[in-house]
Amino acid sequence: MTTAAPERHPEPQLDERVLRTSPWKKLMGRPELGSVVGAVAVFVFFAIFADSFLRATSLATVLYAASTLGIMAVPVALLMIGGEFDLSAGVLVTSSALISSMFSYQMTANTWVGVGVSLLVTLAIGVFNGVMLTRTKLPSFIITLGTFLMLTGMNLGFTKLISGTVSTKSIADMQGFSSAKSVFASTLTVGGVDFKITILWWLALVLVATWILLRTRVGNWIFAVGGDVDSARAVGVPVNKTKIGLYMGVAFGAWISGQHLLFSYDVVQSGEGVGNELIYIVAAVIGGCLITGGYGSAVGAAIGALIFGMTSKGIVFAEWNSDWFKFFLGAMLLLATLLNAWVRKRAEAIK
């Protein structure tokens, strides 16, 4: 007589959503990890080799340089997480400043009227990029390259047509200039050290962008669209509206940067901004955004901008030849890309 083997029951499988994840695994899954490591390394490097780097005034200068870039790097990062690029972002900053200045001057209106008109037109350009992308299905590289060329020509053409030169007329004596300057280009003194108000704009954009990405349904849409647009559309994500909204976000950042440019110097050179779009993308990539989309963070982009600020000003404080700046920027881009790929693989392995 044989005894029947006891019946074996499969071990219950726990839902992965209730599994506890160690702090170390959570840290390894953060997209900005590589940029934090890079920022610490750059800070220590210039603290050693640049004697004046750790002065309060020097750090304020670094933060200012980082903020002027970070204001654009944050919305550009969100756009890249959504799987798209904007090669017109650099000249759009100049366009925003030119519109505000020329409208105020030609219409002899309060400068705030020009600021408002500039906001509407700049956002409209963002909508144009988004609609062209979603309607034509062409790559964002082609769409925004076309916008870049058109804006470059329009900036120069309209400025020379209206002002007779390549720069705008001064609006420093116009009504509303002082109040607008206090909003977009003022200086705040804290502990005897002067800080530009762009630092506050930068931090505010980082907080809002982080909240959108991590706490709202729109943030889920952005990651879904950048990860797999077909799958996102299949589950009901409004792909077209999400992409248009992201381009409007870049346009809003360009408007803030453009107004700062105008109210800092009174006049605007029509040829400015060309090439800055690449620096915004570099800052986002250094901050952990993948070229392929679907991965990244606003905080990472802010840290990428901080690395840019420390490098650009650290070279000056160290009294080195500034020609080497682009070399360091390129080296950081390559190292950040390699590090981000490694972090992404680690993050996928621990899920």
Order of alpha helices (4+ residues) and beta strands (2+ residues): alpha-alpha-alpha-alpha-alpha-alpha-alpha-beta-beta-alpha-alpha-alpha-alpha-alpha-alpha-alpha
